[in-house]
Amino acid sequence: MAERYVQEWLAVMVTARIVDYDAAGARYTLPAEHAACLTRGAPLGNLAVYGQHVAIMGAVQDRVLACFETGEGTAYGDYPCFHQIMSEDSGQTVTGPLFDAVLPLAGDLCERLHAGIDVLDAGCGRGGALLAMAERYPNSRFVGYDLCADAIAHAAAGARAAGLANLRFEARDLTGYDETARFDAVTSFDAVHDQKDPEALIRALHGALRPGGVYLMQDIGGSARLENNLDFPMASLLYAISCVHCTPISLGQGGAGLGTMWGWETAEAMLRRAGFAGIERHTLPHDPMNVWFVARRA
Ligand SMILES: C[S@@+](CC[C@H](N)C(=O)[O-])C[C@H]1O[C@@H](n2cnc3c(N)ncnc32)[C@H](O)[C@@H]1O
């Protein structure tokens, strides 16, 4: 790297108290406890990956300010690089720890995947989790649906490049989704709260499961009550993302606009009303922002 740029960047990091500076020796140090939040392979993920959402906020500022005045919403096309940043984000919370921490939440799911079952990932984005599962479990059949054709094209190219014949991606609006008893397992990774109608989608995903099927749902772990979120990790970032992305995206589809911080209580109540049985709520140490539900179709 060009030294002049690195030096200027280091000045930013030092005055932000991220990097330490020893003036006498002209030496810069990234303390180990800061590196633990800011480098690849950090135990809680690299916070800089989540920080990229802030850059998107700047890019849509004028559009969202207009929405504040009119009450209208936005569309995915308004957000440059959204699916790329999202796949890096879920790469840390979902795909990286998928086999060691995420899938084991759902009882014997890994054994069933090994034996061969039908799986849907709803709102799959660029499909990182499905690509990993399809490679690991060749006896199972995987389908990924997402509203955005560009994300699906990226996912499908990944499946082709990996030569995976047990994986299919389809650009599909899940509003009004109505397949019945077609899957043994359904997943959604951070893909319900900003839908047009989250409650209808959860009901539909229940219907898409065969009896005994399991739904594994990752969504934002904040509370539905603002006063409970003062100590929730990165709550201000998440509410900010809600203002500029999740709320206007849902409103833009003519939806409820529940927002990023719709609350785990809201999600749990919707799962119950949809008829799910044996609902469990988990948190995972690597993923302090989200909550993980496991629920079954009786
Ligand atoms: C926060 S992203 C998560 C993407 C992916 N699951 C991941 O973890 O990287 C939410 C996804 O839901 C999709 N989505 C939103 N509304 C949808 C709809 N009505 N039908 C299908 N997908 C939708 C978006 O296109 C987006 O890819």
The ligand as an ORCA input file, in Angstrom:
! r2SCAN-3c Opt
* xyz 0 1
  C     -31.489     -9.069      4.929
  S     -31.518     -9.942      3.424
  C     -30.937    -11.579      3.874
  C     -30.458    -12.378      2.691
  C     -29.893    -13.759      3.008
  N     -30.837    -14.605      3.705
  C     -28.625    -13.657      3.809
  O     -28.631    -14.056      4.980
  O     -27.630    -13.181      3.257
  C     -33.269    -10.199      3.184
  C     -33.574    -10.892      1.882
  O     -34.982    -11.058      1.774
  C     -35.341    -10.864      0.416
  N     -36.756    -10.466      0.323
  C     -37.323     -9.333      0.787
  N     -38.634     -9.285      0.446
  C     -38.889    -10.416     -0.249
  C     -40.051    -10.955     -0.873
  N     -41.214    -10.292     -0.857
  N     -39.952    -12.152     -1.494
  C     -38.759    -12.835     -1.521
  N     -37.631    -12.371     -0.947
  C     -37.685    -11.175     -0.319
  C     -34.402     -9.769     -0.053
  O     -34.248     -9.722     -1.449
  C     -33.107    -10.118      0.668
  O     -32.249    -10.915     -0.110
*
